[in-house]
């Protein structure tokens, strides 16, 4: 017996679904979607589950994560039910349910919480900088003296381990819903299947988002990759290469560290401009038509992070000590809520959930085939 949530439609409307009640199951969305298959037919199935309020069915389905929201289904829907927007709303819903802390629902459903949490984390960061910063040298720029690398590294490690652990716990909860089906699965998966499918699926889909390229609007795939790699490059610089990145040494313009920093900045600014412009001129494309408040929170924090990081470098090379220290402090105050709120609880978590969902979908297909074979043998 499947439990029905009669308020489910109201919940997903708050998460960005437009008017899914308008759907009359014509199947156009499934027919037009280049990623919909016989094993994973969507969005039509997800629309049906949503209208019936079948939460467990939705959480046990990888389909919301197999959609990249190219907008083709929404554009061709004869009833303007916005099936692409529904799939995005279902991803937010699933993120809320995977989260073991209960913070994701507050981030997605409460604008005041997002604002207060962002200000609190920023203020906490500035307080820590005030008490932990090193000597302030005003005769020249000494950023590594003002912000000792060993203290910054400790902060990086604490955030990395904490957020990484939370995200892995949430991914495991996703695994329980999709592969184990809440403990209902009977078939056991051999370790070699886990390993083989992991190697085959995770790296490729994480680093390339390869399925996205099959959508008609390939420009979104390219923009998406530019942002991901821009952010990834910035992460490598400020975490793995911090000793060389946050230094008092003035690198020449063509130094690899400076080139990497500029490429990351350009990539992020390009992606931010494309996404912000699309959302501001939303009437031109169904993908940008119904933005959620978390979309804007992500863009604003990412923009401020990129801009302040750029100005730290500019002030440093203009030999402006106080401007460098102040801007660097503001930069960290923006980076902290971006990482803490986005990585395990909101937008950035999707980068992990999507490739894992493709992996879990393959494992789920394996268990269903095994169970089906066993049922046939029993019937014979």
C-alpha positions as CSV (number, residue, x, y, z in Angstrom):
1,X,0.0,0.0,0.0
2,X,1.5,3.3,-1.1
3,X,1.0,6.3,1.2
4,X,-0.5,9.4,-0.5
5,X,0.3,12.9,0.5
6,X,-2.7,15.1,-0.5
7,X,-0.7,18.3,0.1
8,X,2.1,17.2,-2.2
9,X,1.1,19.5,-5.1
10,X,1.2,22.5,-2.8
11,X,4.7,21.6,-1.6
12,X,6.2,21.3,-5.1
13,X,4.5,24.5,-6.2
14,X,6.5,26.2,-3.5
15,X,9.6,24.5,-4.9
16,X,9.1,25.9,-8.4
17,X,6.5,23.7,-10.1
18,X,4.2,26.0,-12.2
19,X,0.8,24.4,-13.0
20,X,1.1,20.6,-13.1
21,X,-2.6,20.2,-12.6
22,X,-3.0,21.4,-16.2
23,X,-1.5,18.1,-17.5
24,X,-3.9,15.7,-19.2
25,X,-1.4,12.9,-19.8
26,X,-1.0,13.3,-23.6
27,X,2.6,12.1,-23.3
28,X,4.1,14.8,-25.5
29,X,6.8,15.6,-22.9
30,X,8.0,12.0,-22.8
31,X,7.9,11.7,-26.6
32,X,10.0,14.8,-27.1
33,X,12.6,14.2,-24.4
34,X,15.8,12.8,-25.9
35,X,16.8,11.3,-22.6
36,X,13.6,9.5,-21.9
37,X,13.9,5.7,-22.4
38,X,11.8,2.6,-21.9
39,X,13.5,1.9,-18.6
40,X,13.3,5.6,-17.5
41,X,10.3,7.3,-19.0
42,X,9.9,10.8,-17.9
43,X,8.5,13.4,-17.2
44,X,5.1,11.8,-17.7
45,X,5.5,9.2,-15.0
46,X,6.8,11.8,-12.5
47,X,3.8,14.0,-13.3
48,X,1.5,11.1,-12.6
49,X,3.2,10.3,-9.3
50,X,3.1,14.0,-8.3
51,X,-0.7,14.4,-9.1
52,X,-1.3,11.3,-6.9
53,X,1.0,12.5,-4.1
54,X,3.1,9.4,-4.2
55,X,6.2,10.7,-2.3
56,X,7.9,7.3,-1.8
57,X,7.5,6.5,-5.5
58,X,9.1,9.8,-6.4
59,X,12.0,9.4,-3.9
60,X,12.6,5.8,-5.2
61,X,12.8,7.0,-8.8
62,X,16.1,8.3,-10.3
63,X,14.2,10.0,-13.2
64,X,14.1,13.5,-11.7
65,X,17.9,13.5,-11.7
66,X,18.2,12.1,-15.2
67,X,16.5,15.3,-16.5
68,X,18.8,18.2,-17.3
69,X,16.0,20.7,-17.8
70,X,16.8,21.7,-21.4
71,X,13.2,23.0,-21.6
72,X,12.1,21.0,-24.7
73,X,9.2,19.3,-22.9
74,X,8.0,22.6,-21.4
75,X,8.2,24.4,-24.8
76,X,6.1,21.7,-26.6
77,X,3.5,21.1,-23.8
78,X,0.1,21.9,-25.3
79,X,-1.3,22.7,-21.9
80,X,1.7,24.8,-20.6
81,X,2.0,22.6,-17.6
82,X,5.8,23.1,-17.5
83,X,6.9,19.5,-17.0
84,X,10.6,20.6,-17.0
85,X,9.9,22.9,-14.1
86,X,8.2,20.0,-12.3
87,X,11.3,17.9,-12.7
88,X,13.4,20.7,-11.2
89,X,11.0,21.1,-8.3
90,X,11.2,17.3,-7.7
91,X,15.0,17.5,-7.5
92,X,14.6,20.2,-4.8
93,X,12.1,18.0,-3.0
94,X,14.4,15.0,-3.1
95,X,17.3,17.1,-1.9
96,X,15.1,18.2,1.1
97,X,14.3,14.5,1.9
98,X,17.8,13.2,1.5
99,X,19.2,15.8,3.9
100,X,19.7,14.3,7.4
101,X,20.0,17.7,9.1
102,X,16.6,19.2,8.1
103,X,18.2,22.4,6.9
104,X,17.4,21.9,3.2
105,X,13.6,22.4,3.7
106,X,14.4,25.7,5.5
107,X,16.7,26.8,2.7
108,X,14.2,25.9,-0.1
109,X,10.9,27.0,1.6
110,X,11.9,30.0,3.7
111,X,13.4,33.2,2.2
112,X,13.9,34.7,5.6
113,X,16.0,31.7,6.7
114,X,18.2,31.9,3.7
115,X,18.8,35.6,4.3
116,X,19.4,35.2,8.1
117,X,21.6,32.1,7.6
118,X,23.7,33.9,5.0
119,X,24.2,36.9,7.2
120,X,25.0,34.8,10.2
121,X,27.7,32.7,8.4
122,X,29.2,35.9,6.9
123,X,29.2,37.6,10.3
124,X,30.7,34.6,12.0
125,X,33.5,34.5,9.4
126,X,34.3,38.2,10.0
127,X,34.4,37.7,13.8
128,X,36.8,34.7,13.4
129,X,39.0,36.8,11.1
130,X,39.0,39.7,13.6
131,X,40.3,37.5,16.4
132,X,42.6,35.2,14.4
133,X,44.2,37.4,11.9
134,X,47.9,38.0,12.0
135,X,49.9,41.3,12.1
136,X,48.5,44.0,9.8
137,X,51.4,45.3,7.8
138,X,50.6,48.7,6.1
139,X,53.9,49.5,4.4
140,X,53.4,46.7,1.9
141,X,51.0,43.9,1.1
142,X,51.6,40.9,3.4
143,X,48.4,38.8,2.8
144,X,50.1,35.6,4.1
145,X,51.0,37.6,7.3
146,X,47.5,39.0,7.8
147,X,45.8,35.6,7.0
148,X,48.3,33.0,8.1
149,X,48.2,30.0,5.7
150,X,48.2,27.4,8.4
151,X,45.0,28.9,10.0
152,X,43.3,29.2,6.6
153,X,44.2,25.6,5.8
154,X,42.7,24.4,9.0
155,X,39.5,26.2,8.1
156,X,39.5,24.6,4.6
157,X,40.0,21.1,6.1
158,X,37.2,21.5,8.7
159,X,34.8,22.8,6.0
160,X,35.9,20.2,3.5
161,X,35.5,17.2,5.9
162,X,32.3,18.5,7.4
163,X,30.5,19.3,4.2
164,X,31.9,16.2,2.4
165,X,30.6,13.9,5.3
166,X,27.2,15.5,5.2
167,X,26.9,15.1,1.4
168,X,28.0,11.5,1.5
169,X,25.4,10.7,4.2
170,X,22.8,12.3,2.1
171,X,24.0,10.3,-1.0
172,X,23.6,7.1,1.1
173,X,20.0,8.1,2.0
174,X,19.4,8.6,-1.8
175,X,20.9,5.1,-2.3
176,X,18.5,3.6,0.2
177,X,15.5,5.2,-1.5
178,X,16.4,4.3,-5.1
179,X,18.4,1.0,-5.0
180,X,17.2,-0.5,-1.7
181,X,13.7,0.9,-2.2
182,X,13.3,1.5,1.5
183,X,14.4,-2.0,2.4
184,X,12.0,-3.7,0.0
185,X,14.6,-5.0,-2.5
186,X,15.1,-8.7,-2.4
187,X,18.0,-9.2,-4.9
188,X,21.6,-8.8,-3.7
189,X,24.1,-6.9,-5.8
190,X,27.5,-8.5,-6.0
191,X,30.5,-6.3,-5.1
192,X,32.0,-6.6,-8.5
193,X,28.8,-5.1,-10.0
194,X,29.0,-2.1,-7.6
195,X,32.6,-1.6,-8.6
196,X,32.3,-2.1,-12.3
197,X,29.3,0.2,-12.7
198,X,30.9,2.8,-10.4
199,X,34.0,2.9,-12.6
200,X,32.0,3.0,-15.8
201,X,29.4,5.7,-14.7
202,X,30.6,8.0,-11.9
203,X,33.8,9.6,-13.4
204,X,32.4,10.1,-16.9
205,X,29.1,11.7,-15.7
206,X,30.6,13.7,-12.9
207,X,33.4,15.3,-15.1
208,X,31.5,15.7,-18.3
209,X,27.7,15.6,-17.6
210,X,27.8,13.8,-20.9
211,X,24.0,13.0,-21.1
212,X,23.3,16.8,-21.2
213,X,24.9,17.0,-24.7
214,X,22.0,14.9,-26.1
215,X,19.6,17.7,-25.4
216,X,18.8,20.0,-28.3
217,X,20.0,23.1,-26.5
218,X,23.7,22.1,-26.2
219,X,24.6,25.7,-25.2
220,X,23.3,25.0,-21.7
221,X,25.6,22.0,-21.4
222,X,28.6,24.1,-22.4
223,X,27.6,26.9,-20.0
224,X,27.1,24.3,-17.3
225,X,30.5,22.8,-17.8
226,X,32.2,26.2,-17.9
227,X,30.8,27.1,-14.5
228,X,31.7,23.6,-13.0
229,X,35.3,23.7,-14.3
230,X,35.7,27.4,-13.3
231,X,34.5,26.6,-9.8
232,X,36.6,23.4,-9.7
233,X,39.7,25.3,-10.7
234,X,39.1,27.9,-8.0
235,X,38.6,25.0,-5.5
236,X,41.9,23.5,-6.4
237,X,43.7,26.9,-6.1
238,X,42.3,27.8,-2.7
239,X,42.3,24.3,-1.1
240,X,45.0,22.1,-2.7
241,X,47.4,24.9,-3.8
242,X,46.7,27.4,-1.0
243,X,50.4,27.7,-0.1
244,X,51.2,28.9,-3.6
245,X,48.0,30.8,-4.2
246,X,47.8,32.8,-1.0
247,X,51.3,34.1,-0.9
248,X,53.1,37.4,-0.6
249,X,55.1,36.6,-3.7
250,X,54.2,38.7,-6.8
251,X,53.9,36.3,-9.6
252,X,54.5,37.5,-13.2
253,X,51.4,37.8,-15.3
254,X,52.1,34.6,-17.2
255,X,52.7,32.5,-14.1
256,X,50.6,29.3,-14.1
257,X,48.9,30.2,-10.8
258,X,47.9,33.6,-12.0
259,X,46.7,32.2,-15.4
260,X,44.6,29.5,-13.6
261,X,43.1,32.2,-11.3
262,X,42.1,34.4,-14.3
263,X,40.7,31.5,-16.3
264,X,38.6,30.5,-13.3
265,X,37.4,34.0,-12.8
266,X,36.5,34.4,-16.5
267,X,34.7,31.1,-16.6
268,X,32.6,31.9,-13.5
269,X,31.8,35.4,-14.6
270,X,30.7,34.1,-18.1
271,X,28.4,31.5,-16.5
272,X,27.0,33.9,-14.0
273,X,26.2,36.5,-16.7
274,X,24.5,33.9,-19.0
275,X,22.3,32.5,-16.2
276,X,21.5,35.9,-14.7
277,X,20.6,37.4,-18.1
278,X,18.4,34.3,-18.9
279,X,16.5,34.7,-15.7
280,X,16.1,38.5,-16.1
281,X,14.8,38.0,-19.7
282,X,12.8,34.9,-18.8
283,X,10.1,35.3,-21.4
284,X,12.6,34.2,-24.1
285,X,13.2,30.7,-22.9
286,X,11.2,28.2,-20.8
287,X,14.3,27.2,-18.8
288,X,14.5,30.6,-17.2
289,X,10.8,31.2,-16.9
290,X,10.2,30.2,-13.2
291,X,13.3,30.9,-11.2
292,X,13.4,29.8,-7.5
293,X,14.8,32.1,-4.8
294,X,17.6,29.6,-4.3
295,X,18.7,30.1,-7.9
296,X,19.2,33.8,-7.2
297,X,20.9,33.1,-3.9
298,X,23.4,30.8,-5.6
299,X,24.1,33.3,-8.4
300,X,24.5,36.3,-6.1
301,X,26.9,34.5,-3.7
302,X,28.9,33.0,-6.6
303,X,29.1,36.5,-8.3
304,X,30.3,38.2,-5.0
305,X,32.8,35.4,-4.4
306,X,34.2,35.8,-7.9
307,X,34.3,39.6,-7.8
308,X,35.9,39.9,-4.4
309,X,38.5,37.3,-5.3
310,X,39.3,39.3,-8.4
311,X,39.7,42.5,-6.5
312,X,41.9,40.9,-3.9
313,X,44.3,40.1,-6.7
314,X,44.0,43.6,-8.2
315,X,44.6,45.4,-4.9
316,X,47.5,43.2,-4.2
317,X,49.2,44.0,-7.5
318,X,48.4,47.7,-7.0
319,X,50.3,47.5,-3.7
320,X,47.2,48.6,-1.6
321,X,47.6,46.7,1.7
322,X,44.5,47.7,3.6
323,X,42.2,47.4,0.6
324,X,43.7,43.9,0.0
325,X,43.1,42.8,3.6
326,X,39.6,44.2,3.8
327,X,38.5,42.8,0.5
328,X,40.0,39.4,1.4
329,X,38.0,39.4,4.6
330,X,34.8,40.2,2.7
331,X,35.7,37.5,0.2
332,X,35.9,34.8,2.9
333,X,32.7,36.1,4.4
334,X,30.9,35.4,1.1
335,X,32.7,32.1,0.4
336,X,31.6,30.6,3.7
337,X,27.8,30.8,3.2
338,X,28.3,29.8,-0.5
339,X,30.0,26.6,0.6
340,X,28.1,25.8,3.8
341,X,24.6,26.4,2.3
342,X,25.0,25.3,-1.3
343,X,27.3,22.3,-1.2
344,X,25.4,19.8,1.0
345,X,21.9,21.5,1.1
346,X,21.1,23.3,-2.2
347,X,22.3,23.9,-5.7
348,X,25.9,22.5,-5.6
349,X,24.7,19.2,-4.1
350,X,23.1,18.4,-7.5
351,X,26.5,18.0,-8.9
352,X,26.9,14.9,-6.7
353,X,23.3,13.7,-6.8
354,X,23.0,13.6,-10.6
355,X,25.9,11.2,-11.4
356,X,25.1,9.1,-8.4
357,X,21.5,8.9,-9.5
358,X,22.7,7.6,-12.9
359,X,24.8,5.0,-11.1
360,X,21.9,4.1,-8.8
361,X,19.6,3.8,-11.7
362,X,21.9,1.1,-13.2
363,X,22.0,-0.7,-9.9
364,X,18.2,-0.5,-9.6
365,X,17.8,-2.0,-13.1
366,X,20.1,-4.9,-12.1
367,X,18.0,-5.7,-9.0
368,X,14.8,-5.5,-11.0
369,X,16.2,-7.9,-13.6
370,X,17.3,-10.4,-11.0
371,X,14.0,-10.2,-9.2
372,X,12.1,-10.7,-12.4
373,X,14.2,-13.8,-13.3
374,X,13.6,-15.3,-9.9
375,X,9.9,-14.7,-10.2
376,X,9.9,-16.4,-13.6
377,X,11.8,-19.4,-12.2
378,X,9.3,-19.7,-9.3
379,X,6.4,-19.5,-11.6
380,X,7.9,-22.3,-13.8
